[in-house]
């Protein structure tokens, strides 16, 4: 049986969230005047997203990804490259790179588990030389994204479902594996392995980590 280290991405490996890649893509497409009008409108939508996310992260994911409705599937590689070069790559935590490299040396498989979109996360997975990417996928129809998710949002309990499915197929021993997350939404994922690491945890996850004596990582 093999060992694996499962990493949440946003807030754990990268100082980011699922909103900002879309913002970088959209702002790059607009003229300065277009940005002037678009930004305040999007900030109002963001307030709604924040409220929904506090109560139901899966619902927030579904709502937010409707921003991609109508976009051409053939443009996804260009969007991913723009997003990675301008936003994701500069915000990767140095300690995350170091930990991943060390775990690979110890023989761990490295698995990214994220609610972000698969095509936007693929350059990061390639950059870090990971073994597998578990991520959200958009539904496609007639060469365009519908704005709906193909499957469930990769959040909370869904992360565990996908981790266990991957582990079962690939001979991963979860009792010998690790997980890294920053949010209370990552709690189910952290609980399904032997060794849990809370990375820059939010207040709720910090309370759990202290109670259970989990290792807390203050990456910067």
Buried (B, 14 or more C-beta within 10 A) or exposed (E): EBBBBBBBBBBBBBBBBBBBBBBBBBBEEEEEEEBEEBEEEBEEEEEEBEEBBEEBBBEBBBBBBBBBEEBEBEBBEEBBEBBBEBBBEEEBBEBBBEBBEEBBEEEBBBBBBBBBBBBBBBBBBEEBEBBBBBBBEBBEEEEBBBBBBEEBBBBBBBBBBBBEEBBEEBEBEBEBBBBBBBBBBBBBBBEBBEBBBBBBBBEEBBEBBEEEEBEBBEBE
